[in-house]
Amino acid sequence: MIMNLRFFKYQCAGNDFILLDARESGINLSKEQIRLICDRNFGIGADGLMYLEPPRHEGDHFYMVYFNADGSESSMCGNGGLCISKFATDQGLVTVRLQFHAIDGPHWAEVRGESVALGMIDVPGVVESHGAFFVDTGSPHHVVVADTHQDDFIAFARPLRDAYGEDGCNINSLVALEHGFSIRTFERGVENETLACGTGAVAAAMVAVHNGLANVPVHLKALGGELIVSFEGSGPFTSVVLEGPAQYSFEGYWKG
């Protein structure tokens, strides 16, 4: 069967996603199809793919379904949440404030042009793990605080990713700057370093505050741009907000 699938491409700080509007006609791509569409050589190319689905909870505007580039359905993606919120407003769903659920629970978002603020779930705290720190911000993150980033970050991250078992863990390196922090992230499911990671930025900000290295808001410079994280408390963390730029890239039709 030949598909004629309309898609939209968005990015947040270089973390790029394929958006599909599944509100009226259900879309059920296979894992292999998603992997091919996200492939940067043979497909459209993206770090992940999302469905904008009808709401499943009263008072919501939509439901967010997120898939990794390898085709597996993923835990929460923060930058994906920023992009799907921008996409929803671009589709005329609502002008400014959105309510939606994702796999990890309820979220809100406020879209101000290309800047989006996203309400994240509460986080119990930071725990020590494998010689560094672990935080679950809707996705699991291992955070290493270092003076400089590792010479070969990907080679450094891969064994740590596998140390968390079959499902693995996202790996982050956090380095203090004069103003804010530099962050690099290896994402499971992509199985590579990405230019930014929203849930990773939230985890790293919490580790920084937990260790007395920063006060909120925490500014994090990823390879693809800047993200800002704020919250209350030092563990547990509440009123968690991720802010970043969500931008439309292009749209088209996938025939496969």
Buried (B, 14 or more C-beta within 10 A) or exposed (E): EEEEBEBBBBBBBBBBBBBBBBBEEEBEBEEEBBBBBBBEEEBBBBBBBBBBBEBEEEEBBBBBBBBBBBBEEBBBBBBBBBBBBBBBBBBEBBEEEBBBBBBBEEBBBBBEEEBBBBBBBBBEBBEEBBEBBBBBBBBBBBBBBBEEBBEEBBEBBBEBBEBBEEEBBBBBBBBBEEEBBBBBBBBBBBBEBBBBBBBBBBBBBBBBBBBEBBEBBBBBBBBBBBBBBBBEBBBEBEEBBBBBBBBBEEEEEBEB
